[in-house]
Amino acid sequence: MSDTDDPSGRVAIVTGASRGLGRAMAEGLANAGCYVVAIASRSRAELDSLASLPSGHILPLIADVTDPEDCYNAVSSTVECFGRLDILVNNAGLGMRTIADHFMLKPTKFWQSDINAWRRLIDTNVNGPFLMAREAVPFMLKAGWGRIINISMNYATMCRAGFSPYGPSKAALEAETSIWAQDLAGTGITVNALLPGGATRTGMIPDNTPTHIIETLLDPTIIVPPLLYLASVKSDNVTGQRLNASSWTITGTNTEAGWKGPI
């Protein structure tokens, strides 16, 4: 593997890969020459359609990121199949539809939230990335190189009224990102947060969302260019940071010029 074709040949896991941002990232990595294990807790048909793409570099896998055994098996299966694991994209998550399908039109006050739905969202969005990273890091440490990329959201949305517990879950994920980056400093493993930069067309958007709002949503593929940068050796010195895909620009031939720093 050479720097010129990086990240070609790398092995990546993308969680929540059946649709939306996860699907766009799985496709983007595969098209760049990575071998991708695409994980979802359901939607086998959607995963299988990913695996049938022309790149031929996507392996579908059903796994629940809230289940420690599933996380262990997912990482173990990846290493067994490809001999390595270079990149972990923690994208699997639940949104406000878990609390109420009408959240875009009539937000639910935090004290009105169903307790079990709250716990399920936190378990997926906060504990899931931890469980996956916990299994992935030992293999990355052994290799002396790795990438953990946690998918986040805008600060404005994170603190928006009526967005509990989704906003707090992403705030926790960003804290995890910063702490893990410090814990892994000097190991060759970087940990960064990546966000699309605005509301995006994903399964988290309710079916009853007005057309004038749908028309303003970002396309999920917006996240692919900075993702490929983070998956490459060009980002070796970038860790504990936050990249906004909507602000991502490339000037000249060096993709690192697109790095905007913390936002």
C-alpha positions in Angstrom: 0.0 0.0 0.0 1.4 3.4 -1.0 0.5 6.9 0.1 -0.7 7.6 -3.4 -3.5 5.1 -3.3 -4.3 5.5 0.4 -6.8 4.7 1.7 -7.0 1.9 -0.8 -6.5 -1.5 0.7 -7.5 -0.4 4.2 -10.1 -2.4 6.1 -13.0 -0.5 7.6 -16.1 -1.1 9.7 -19.0 1.2 9.3 -21.9 0.8 11.7 -25.4 1.9 10.9 -24.5 1.3 7.2 -27.8 0.3 5.7 -29.0 3.7 4.8 -28.4 7.5 5.1 -25.0 8.7 6.2 -23.8 5.1 6.9 -24.6 3.9 3.5 -23.0 6.9 1.8 -19.8 6.3 3.9 -19.7 2.6 3.2 -20.0 3.2 -0.5 -17.5 6.1 -0.4 -14.8 4.0 1.3 -15.5 1.0 -0.9 -15.2 3.2 -4.1 -11.9 4.4 -2.7 -10.6 0.9 -2.6 -11.2 0.0 1.1 -12.6 -3.3 2.2 -15.8 -2.4 4.2 -17.7 -4.4 6.7 -21.1 -2.8 6.7 -23.0 -3.3 9.9 -26.7 -2.8 10.8 -28.9 -4.2 13.4 -31.7 -5.0 10.9 -32.5 -4.2 7.2 -30.7 -7.2 5.8 -32.1 -6.5 2.3 -30.6 -3.0 2.4 -27.2 -4.4 3.5 -27.3 -7.0 0.7 -27.9 -4.3 -1.9 -24.8 -2.5 -0.6 -22.8 -5.7 -1.1 -23.9 -6.0 -4.7 -22.4 -2.7 -5.7 -19.7 -2.8 -8.5 -16.8 -2.2 -6.2 -17.3 -5.6 -4.6 -15.5 -4.5 -1.5 -18.5 -4.5 1.0 -19.3 -7.4 3.4 -22.7 -7.1 5.0 -23.1 -8.0 8.7 -26.0 -7.9 11.1 -25.0 -6.8 14.5 -26.4 -4.8 17.4 -23.8 -2.2 18.7 -25.5 -2.2 22.1 -24.7 -6.0 22.5 -21.1 -6.5 23.7 -21.0 -10.0 22.2 -22.2 -8.7 18.8 -19.4 -6.1 18.9 -16.8 -8.7 19.7 -18.0 -10.9 16.9 -18.2 -8.1 14.4 -14.6 -7.1 15.0 -13.3 -10.6 15.3 -15.1 -11.6 12.0 -13.6 -8.6 10.3 -10.0 -9.5 11.3 -10.6 -13.1 10.6 -11.8 -12.3 7.1 -9.3 -9.6 6.1 -6.5 -10.0 8.5 -6.7 -6.5 9.9 -8.9 -3.6 11.0 -7.7 -0.1 10.2 -10.8 2.1 10.4 -13.9 2.2 12.6 -16.7 4.5 11.7 -19.2 4.8 14.6 -22.3 5.9 12.8 -25.1 3.7 14.2 -27.5 5.8 16.2 -31.1 6.5 17.1 -32.6 9.9 16.6 -35.6 11.8 18.0 -38.0 9.6 16.1 -37.3 7.1 18.9 -39.0 9.6 21.3 -41.8 10.9 19.0 -42.3 10.7 15.2 -43.7 14.3 15.2 -40.5 15.8 16.8 -39.9 18.2 13.8 -43.4 19.8 14.2 -44.2 19.3 17.9 -41.1 18.7 20.1 -41.4 16.6 23.2 -40.3 18.2 26.5 -37.7 16.2 28.2 -39.9 15.2 31.2 -42.5 13.8 28.7 -40.1 11.4 27.2 -40.6 7.6 27.5 -38.0 6.3 29.9 -37.3 3.1 27.9 -37.0 5.0 24.7 -34.5 7.4 26.4 -32.4 4.6 27.6 -32.4 2.8 24.3 -31.2 5.9 22.5 -28.4 6.6 25.0 -27.4 2.9 24.9 -27.1 3.0 21.1 -25.5 6.5 20.7 -23.1 6.5 23.6 -22.5 2.9 24.7 -22.5 1.5 21.2 -19.4 3.5 20.0 -17.6 2.6 23.2 -18.3 -1.1 22.8 -17.1 -1.1 19.2 -14.0 0.9 19.9 -13.2 -1.3 22.9 -13.0 -4.3 20.6 -11.2 -2.5 17.7 -8.5 -0.7 19.5 -6.3 -3.7 20.5 -6.0 -4.7 16.9 -5.1 -1.1 15.9 -2.6 -0.9 18.7 -0.9 -4.0 17.5 -0.7 -2.6 14.0 0.5 0.8 15.2 -2.1 2.7 13.1 -5.8 3.2 13.1 -8.7 5.5 12.8 -11.8 5.9 14.9 -14.3 8.3 13.4 -17.4 9.2 15.5 -20.3 10.7 13.6 -21.7 13.8 15.4 -24.0 16.8 14.8 -24.1 20.6 14.8 -23.8 22.3 18.2 -27.0 24.2 17.5 -29.0 21.0 17.1 -27.2 19.4 20.0 -28.6 22.0 22.3 -31.9 22.6 20.5 -35.1 22.7 22.7 -37.0 19.4 22.5 -33.9 17.4 21.3 -33.4 15.3 24.5 -31.8 12.8 24.6 -30.5 12.9 21.1 -28.5 16.2 21.7 -27.0 15.0 25.0 -26.1 11.7 23.4 -24.0 13.4 20.8 -22.4 15.7 23.4 -21.3 12.6 25.3 -19.9 11.1 22.0 -17.9 14.3 21.5 -16.5 14.0 25.0 -15.6 10.4 24.3 -13.9 11.5 21.1 -11.7 14.0 23.0 -10.9 11.6 25.8 -10.1 8.6 23.6 -7.8 10.8 21.4 -5.8 11.7 24.5 -5.8 8.1 25.8 -4.4 7.0 22.4 -1.9 9.8 21.8 1.4 8.6 20.4 0.0 5.2 19.3 -0.7 5.9 15.7 -4.4 5.8 16.3 -6.4 9.0 15.8 -9.9 9.7 17.1 -12.0 12.4 15.5 -15.6 13.6 15.2 -17.2 14.1 11.8 -20.5 15.8 11.1 -22.5 16.6 8.0 -23.0 20.2 9.1 -26.8 20.3 9.0 -30.0 18.3 8.8 -29.4 15.5 6.3 -31.7 13.2 4.3 -31.6 10.1 6.5 -34.0 7.7 8.1 -34.1 9.9 11.2 -36.3 12.4 9.3 -40.0 11.7 9.8 -42.2 10.9 6.8 -44.5 13.7 7.7 -41.8 16.4 7.4 -43.1 19.3 5.2 -41.7 19.4 1.6 -40.2 22.9 2.1 -38.0 21.4 4.9 -37.1 18.3 2.9 -35.8 20.4 0.1 -33.3 22.1 2.5 -31.8 18.8 3.7 -28.2 17.9 2.9 -27.4 14.9 0.7 -25.6 12.2 2.8 -22.7 12.0 0.3 -21.5 15.4 1.6 -19.7 13.5 4.4 -17.6 11.4 2.1 -14.7 13.8 1.2 -13.7 14.6 4.8 -14.2 10.9 5.7 -11.7 9.8 3.1 -9.3 12.4 4.3 -9.6 11.0 7.9 -9.1 7.5 6.6 -5.8 8.4 4.9 -2.3 9.0 6.1 -2.7 12.7 5.3 -4.6 13.0 8.6 -1.9 11.3 10.7 -1.5 14.4 12.9 -5.2 15.2 13.2 -6.8 13.8 16.4 -9.3 14.9 19.0 -10.8 17.3 16.4 -14.1 18.0 14.8 -14.7 18.2 11.0 -17.7 19.8 9.5 -18.4 18.3 6.0 -20.4 21.4 5.0 -17.3 23.6 5.6 -15.0 21.1 3.8 -13.1 22.6 0.9 -10.0 21.4 -1.0 -7.6 23.9 -2.3 -4.8 22.8 -4.5 -3.7 19.1 -4.6 -3.2 18.6 -0.9 -6.4 17.5 0.7 -5.1 18.6 4.1 -5.7 22.1 2.9 -9.3 21.4 3.4 -8.9 21.0 7.1 -10.7 23.8 8.9 -9.7 23.0 12.4 -12.1 22.8 15.5 -15.5 24.4 15.0 
